[in-house]
Amino acid sequence: MILKNFTRSTLILLGLLFFFQEGQGQQILTLESALGIAQTNSPDIRKSLLSLTRSEELLKAQKAALKSSFSLNLTPFSYNMSRSFNDYYSTWYTTKNTESYGTFTVSQPILPTDGTISLINRFGWQNNFSEINESRNKTFSNYLYLSLNQPLFTYNKTKLQLKELELDLENANLSYAMQKLNLEKMVTQYFYNVYLNQMSLSIAKDELANTQKSYEITQNKVDAGLAAKEELYQAELNYATSKSALETAELNLENAKDQFKQYIGMDIMEDITVMTNVEVTPVEVDLKKAIDYGIKSRMELRQREISIETSQFDLITTSAMNEFKGSMDLSIGITGDNEKLKDIYKNPTNNPKVAVSFNVPLWDWGEKRARIKAQEAVIETQKLNFEEEKKQIILDIRQVYRSLQSLVHQIDIAKQNEKNAQLTYEINLERYANGDLTGMDLNLYQNQLSQKKKAYAQALIDYKIELLNMKIQTLYDFETNQPIIRQDLIQKK
């Protein structure tokens, strides 16, 4: 069954209105074009996109940090003169040292072990003079060695940081997708608010025209002596009230337009009008299917899972406080020095180094245990939030489902009420023309007709918005019988 729009006369009036406004340079917006503008210009979607970009770049930087890094540290010139005391000779002496050197380093993090392996080469030249024995030394030197630094008995900080950034990016993607859905909902609400105010303005114009007509009838009857002058006063009052209602409708429409333009990111000074077809075809919604898709697909649940995982990472970090851990440093290299650059490795020297160190906590007065318990409480809270979020999703879907069922009946009732109000007004307008009805009574029927027109339009729009709400709640479009996100992503999640 198709539930039709307003009366034919209203649609014709709106068409003429749009044609006139287009000639005046107004931009006509449909819901689709408004969504397109909002997805590009909306401040909310732009902020969400910037947050997503931030997470992407941080993850990209962390992955780049896992690759080999190259650095060169240069000291072109260094001069130092110092005064020291020599215990052996029991005398003070002066030393002067001039040098130039540079260090080239290649460093490679080891992701599986959280270690770091480095290749380092330090090349330099120095000119050293000491007053003791009037000695002077000019030499070239080069130190080339390979080193390994490996943490022991502790968690892998590099892997943890990488996983945290991956979850942060996933969370940002989810937030961006949710913001786009929320944007669609809000743009739709603002759009239909403008549309309803346009309808109200059109209805107010109809009401003014009808009131003017009844006023002219009353004036003719009074002039002919067929009605009391009090009837003319009442007709004038009704006419003035309709004028005021028209001005109010114009004011409300302009305010609604400004709010709409601000939200979608349009120029506030640009003149617009909206156009849409609110014709409604009731959609069959399977409640069980809706709940199943909501539980499988809702991104808020995945965000709750990410919160739980992040809290578990925090527990790992907390558990590492005052822990028994160690560090191993290995290096092997070769050093050469000579006054002549070509003979720098004529008599090389090997420089092996091995160092193992441990941190052994003794007593922390229960600090670590208390912090672990506090973090475990956070994790339990996150798990409870996950379960409550799941329950809330089910409740929201059931509520929207019931609302959709009710709105189908409300539309039928509103449509019939509008039809009855129109017939009632036409009958009583004829009675008024025949002198069987007062102007005050006719005004009541006019107001009733206006209210029923608005109620019918509101019922149609409420159904459309609630159907969109069902799509957002379930991430499934029951109009096209297609999911909003791909099934492989749901199964992967």
C-alpha positions in Angstrom: 0.0 0.0 0.0 1.4 3.4 -0.9 0.7 6.3 1.4 0.5 9.4 -0.8 1.8 12.9 -0.1 -0.3 16.0 0.6 -3.3 17.1 -1.4 -2.8 17.8 -5.0 -3.4 21.5 -4.5 -0.5 21.7 -2.0 1.9 20.0 -4.3 1.0 22.3 -7.2 1.5 25.3 -4.9 4.9 24.0 -3.8 5.9 23.4 -7.4 5.0 27.0 -8.3 6.9 28.2 -5.2 10.0 26.3 -6.1 9.8 27.5 -9.7 9.6 31.1 -8.5 12.4 30.7 -6.0 14.7 29.1 -8.6 14.2 32.1 -10.8 15.3 34.3 -7.9 18.6 32.5 -7.7 17.9 30.1 -4.8 19.8 26.8 -4.7 17.4 23.9 -4.6 18.7 21.0 -2.4 17.6 17.5 -2.3 18.5 15.2 0.6 21.2 13.5 -1.5 22.8 16.7 -2.5 22.7 18.0 1.1 24.4 14.8 2.3 27.1 15.2 -0.4 27.8 18.8 0.8 27.9 17.7 4.4 30.3 14.9 3.8 32.7 17.4 2.4 32.1 20.5 4.5 30.6 19.5 7.8 32.8 20.5 10.8 32.0 17.3 12.6 33.0 15.0 9.8 36.1 17.1 9.1 37.2 16.8 12.7 36.6 13.1 12.6 38.6 12.8 9.4 41.5 14.8 11.0 41.5 12.4 13.9 41.6 9.4 11.5 44.5 11.0 9.6 46.4 11.5 12.9 46.0 7.8 13.8 47.1 6.7 10.3 50.2 8.9 10.4 51.2 7.8 13.9 51.0 4.1 12.8 52.9 4.9 9.7 55.6 6.6 11.8 55.8 3.6 14.2 56.3 1.2 11.3 58.9 3.4 9.7 60.7 3.4 13.1 61.0 -0.4 12.8 63.3 0.0 9.7 67.0 0.7 9.7 67.9 4.2 10.7 71.0 6.0 9.5 72.6 8.9 11.3 75.8 10.9 11.0 77.0 13.0 13.9 79.8 15.4 13.0 82.1 17.5 15.1 84.3 19.4 12.6 86.3 21.2 15.2 86.9 20.9 18.9 89.5 22.5 21.1 90.2 22.0 24.7 92.9 23.3 27.1 93.0 22.1 30.7 95.2 22.4 33.8 95.7 19.2 35.8 97.9 17.9 38.6 100.1 14.8 38.1 100.5 12.8 41.3 103.5 10.9 40.0 105.6 14.0 39.1 103.9 16.1 41.8 103.5 19.0 39.4 100.8 20.9 37.6 100.7 20.7 33.8 98.7 21.9 30.9 97.3 19.9 28.1 95.9 21.1 24.8 93.8 18.9 22.5 92.4 19.7 19.1 90.3 17.2 17.3 87.8 16.6 14.5 85.7 13.5 14.3 82.4 12.1 13.1 80.3 9.1 14.0 78.2 7.1 11.4 75.5 4.8 12.9 73.2 2.2 11.4 70.6 1.0 13.9 68.1 -1.8 13.4 65.3 -2.6 15.9 64.5 -6.3 16.3 60.7 -6.5 16.6 60.5 -10.2 17.8 62.8 -9.6 20.8 62.6 -5.9 21.3 66.3 -5.6 20.9 68.5 -3.3 18.9 71.5 -4.1 16.8 73.8 -1.3 15.6 76.8 -0.9 13.4 78.9 2.1 14.5 81.9 3.7 12.9 83.8 6.6 14.6 86.5 8.3 12.6 88.6 11.2 13.8 91.8 13.1 14.0 93.4 14.7 17.0 96.4 16.9 17.9 97.3 16.5 21.6 100.0 18.4 23.4 101.1 17.9 27.1 103.6 19.9 29.0 104.9 16.7 30.6 107.9 15.8 28.6 106.8 18.4 26.1 105.1 15.6 24.2 102.8 16.0 21.2 100.7 13.4 19.4 99.0 13.8 16.0 97.0 10.7 15.0 94.1 9.5 12.9 91.8 7.0 14.6 88.9 4.8 13.5 86.6 2.7 15.8 84.3 0.2 14.0 82.1 -2.1 16.1 78.8 -4.0 16.1 76.7 -3.8 19.2 73.5 -5.6 20.4 71.3 -4.4 23.2 68.7 -6.9 24.4 66.2 -6.5 27.3 65.7 -9.7 29.3 62.7 -11.0 31.4 60.3 -8.2 30.5 57.5 -7.5 28.0 58.1 -6.4 24.4 57.5 -2.7 24.5 57.9 -2.3 20.7 55.2 -4.9 19.9 52.9 -3.4 22.5 53.3 0.1 21.1 52.7 -1.1 17.6 49.5 -3.0 18.6 48.2 0.0 20.5 48.6 2.2 17.5 46.9 -0.4 15.3 44.0 -0.5 17.7 43.9 3.3 17.8 43.7 3.4 14.0 40.9 0.8 14.0 39.1 2.8 16.6 39.5 6.0 14.6 38.2 4.3 11.5 35.2 3.1 13.5 34.6 6.6 14.9 34.8 8.0 11.4 32.3 5.5 10.0 30.0 6.1 13.0 30.3 9.9 12.4 29.3 9.5 8.8 26.2 7.5 9.9 25.4 10.1 12.5 25.9 12.8 9.9 23.4 11.1 7.7 20.9 11.1 10.5 21.4 14.7 11.6 21.4 16.0 8.0 18.1 14.1 7.4 16.6 15.6 10.5 17.7 19.2 9.7 16.6 18.7 6.0 13.1 17.5 7.0 12.9 20.3 9.6 13.4 22.8 6.7 10.9 20.8 4.6 8.3 20.9 7.4 8.7 24.6 7.8 8.3 25.0 4.1 5.1 23.0 4.4 4.0 25.2 7.4 4.6 28.3 5.3 2.6 26.8 2.4 -0.2 25.9 4.8 -0.1 29.4 6.4 -0.5 30.9 2.9 -3.5 28.6 2.2 -5.0 29.6 5.6 -4.5 33.2 4.8 -6.1 32.8 1.4 -9.1 31.0 3.0 -9.4 33.6 5.8 -9.3 36.4 3.3 -12.0 34.7 1.3 -14.2 34.3 4.4 -13.5 38.0 5.3 -14.7 39.1 1.9 -17.8 37.0 2.2 -18.5 38.5 5.6 -17.9 42.0 4.4 -20.4 41.5 1.5 -22.9 40.1 3.9 -22.5 43.0 6.3 -22.8 45.5 3.5 -25.9 43.8 2.3 -27.4 43.9 5.8 -27.4 40.1 6.0 -25.0 39.8 9.0 -24.3 41.7 12.1 -21.2 44.0 12.2 -19.7 41.8 15.0 -19.2 39.1 12.4 -17.0 41.5 10.4 -15.0 42.3 13.5 -14.4 38.6 14.0 -13.5 38.1 10.4 -11.0 41.0 10.6 -9.5 39.4 13.7 -9.2 36.0 12.0 -7.6 37.7 9.0 -5.0 39.5 11.2 -4.2 36.3 13.0 -3.6 34.5 9.8 -1.2 37.3 8.6 0.7 37.0 11.9 0.8 33.2 11.6 2.3 33.6 8.0 5.0 36.0 9.3 5.8 33.5 12.1 6.1 30.7 9.5 8.4 32.7 7.4 10.6 33.5 10.4 10.7 29.8 11.5 11.6 28.8 8.0 14.6 31.2 7.8 15.9 30.1 11.2 15.6 26.4 10.2 17.5 27.1 7.0 20.3 28.8 8.9 20.7 25.9 11.3 20.6 23.5 8.3 23.3 25.4 6.4 25.5 25.7 9.4 25.4 22.0 10.1 26.2 20.9 6.5 28.9 23.6 6.2 27.2 25.9 3.6 27.6 29.6 3.4 25.0 31.1 5.8 24.3 33.9 3.4 23.4 31.6 0.5 19.7 31.3 -0.2 18.3 27.7 -0.4 15.2 25.7 -0.6 14.7 22.0 -0.2 12.7 19.6 -2.3 11.9 16.0 -1.7 9.2 13.4 -2.1 7.9 12.2 1.3 5.9 9.4 -0.3 6.2 6.4 2.0 6.1 2.7 1.2 6.0 0.7 4.4 9.1 -1.6 4.7 8.9 -5.1 6.1 11.4 -5.4 9.0 12.3 -8.8 10.5 13.0 -8.1 14.1 15.2 -11.2 14.7 17.3 -10.4 11.6 17.6 -6.8 12.7 18.9 -7.8 16.2 21.3 -10.3 14.7 22.8 -7.8 12.3 23.0 -5.2 15.1 24.9 -7.5 17.4 27.3 -8.6 14.6 27.8 -5.3 12.9 27.5 -2.4 15.4 30.8 -0.6 15.6 30.3 0.5 19.2 30.7 -3.1 20.3 34.1 -3.4 18.5 35.1 -0.1 20.2 34.2 -1.7 23.6 36.4 -4.6 22.7 39.2 -2.3 21.8 38.8 -0.6 25.2 39.1 -4.0 26.9 42.3 -4.8 24.9 43.8 -1.4 25.6 43.0 -1.9 29.3 44.8 -5.3 29.2 47.8 -3.5 27.6 47.8 -1.1 30.5 47.7 -4.1 32.9 50.9 -5.5 31.2 52.6 -2.1 31.7 51.4 -1.9 35.3 52.6 -5.5 36.0 56.1 -4.5 34.7 56.5 -1.9 37.6 59.3 -2.9 40.0 59.7 -6.2 38.1 62.7 -8.4 37.9 64.3 -7.7 34.5 67.6 -7.6 32.9 69.6 -6.2 30.0 72.4 -7.7 27.9 74.8 -5.6 25.9 77.2 -7.2 23.5 79.7 -5.5 21.2 82.6 -6.5 19.1 84.8 -4.1 17.2 88.2 -3.1 16.0 90.2 0.1 16.6 93.0 1.5 14.6 95.2 4.6 15.0 98.2 6.0 13.3 99.8 9.2 12.3 99.3 8.3 8.7 95.8 7.8 7.4 96.8 4.9 5.1 98.3 3.0 8.0 95.4 3.5 10.4 94.8 -0.3 10.7 98.5 -1.3 10.6 98.3 -2.5 14.2 94.6 -2.9 15.0 93.1 -3.6 18.4 90.1 -5.8 19.0 87.5 -4.4 21.4 85.0 -7.1 22.6 82.5 -6.2 25.3 79.9 -8.2 27.2 77.7 -6.9 29.9 74.7 -8.4 31.6 72.7 -6.5 34.2 69.7 -7.2 36.3 67.1 -5.1 38.2 66.0 -7.0 41.3 63.1 -5.4 43.2 63.2 -6.0 47.0 60.2 -4.3 48.6 57.7 -1.8 47.3 55.2 -1.8 50.3 52.5 -3.3 48.1 52.4 -0.6 45.5 52.6 -2.9 42.5 49.9 -5.3 43.8 47.6 -2.4 44.5 48.1 -0.9 41.0 47.5 -4.3 39.4 44.2 -4.7 41.3 43.1 -1.2 40.3 43.8 -2.0 36.6 42.0 -5.3 36.9 39.0 -3.4 38.2 39.2 -1.1 35.1 39.2 -4.2 32.8 36.2 -5.6 34.6 34.4 -2.3 34.2 35.2 -2.3 30.4 33.7 -5.8 30.2 30.6 -4.8 32.0 30.3 -1.8 29.6 30.6 -4.2 26.7 27.7 -6.3 28.0 25.5 -3.3 28.7 26.2 -1.9 25.3 25.0 -5.1 23.7 21.8 -5.0 25.8 21.2 -1.4 24.9 21.6 -2.2 21.2 19.0 -4.9 21.5 16.6 -2.5 23.4 17.1 0.3 20.9 16.4 -2.0 17.9 13.2 -3.4 19.6 12.1 0.2 20.4 12.7 1.4 16.8 10.9 -1.7 15.4 7.8 -1.0 17.6 7.9 2.6 16.6 7.9 1.7 12.9 4.9 -0.5 13.4 3.1 2.2 15.2 4.0 4.9 12.6 2.4 2.9 9.8 -0.9 3.1 11.6 -0.3 6.7 12.5 0.2 7.6 8.9 -3.1 6.0 7.9 -4.9 7.8 10.7 -3.3 11.1 9.9 -4.1 10.8 6.2 -7.8 10.1 7.0 -7.9 12.9 9.5 -6.5 15.3 6.9 -9.1 14.2 4.4 -11.9 14.5 6.9 -10.7 17.9 8.0 -10.7 19.1 4.4 -14.2 17.9 3.8 -15.4 19.4 7.1 -13.9 22.7 6.3 -15.5 22.8 2.8 -18.9 21.9 4.2 -18.7 24.5 6.9 -17.4 27.1 4.5 -20.6 26.7 2.6 -22.6 26.9 5.8 -20.8 30.1 6.6 -21.6 31.5 3.2 -25.2 30.7 3.8 -25.2 32.4 7.1 -25.6 29.2 9.2 -22.2 29.5 10.9 -20.3 32.3 12.6 -16.8 33.4 11.6 -15.3 32.2 14.9 -16.6 28.7 14.3 -15.3 28.7 10.7 -11.8 29.8 12.0 -11.8 26.8 14.3 -12.4 24.5 11.3 -9.6 26.3 9.4 -7.2 25.8 12.3 -8.2 22.1 12.5 -7.5 21.7 8.8 -4.0 23.3 9.1 -3.1 21.1 12.1 -4.2 17.9 10.3 -2.1 18.8 7.3 0.9 19.3 9.5 0.3 16.2 11.4 0.1 14.1 8.2 3.4 15.6 7.0 5.0 15.0 10.3 3.8 11.4 10.4 5.4 10.7 7.0 8.7 12.3 7.9 8.8 10.5 11.3 8.5 7.2 9.5 11.3 8.1 7.1 13.6 9.2 10.0 12.7 6.1 12.1 13.5 3.9 9.1 16.9 5.6 8.8 17.3 5.1 12.5 16.7 1.3 12.0 19.4 1.3 9.3 21.8 3.0 11.7 20.9 0.8 14.6 21.4 -2.5 12.7 23.8 -1.4 9.9 21.4 -3.1 7.5 19.2 -1.4 4.9 15.8 -3.2 4.9 14.7 -1.1 2.0 17.3 -2.7 -0.3 17.8 -5.8 1.8 21.6 -5.2 1.9 24.1 -4.8 4.8 25.8 -1.5 5.2 29.2 -3.0 5.7 30.7 -6.1 4.0 30.1 -9.5 5.4 33.8 -10.4 5.3 34.6 -7.5 7.6 31.9 -8.6 10.1 33.3 -12.2 10.1 36.9 -10.9 10.4 35.9 -8.8 13.3 
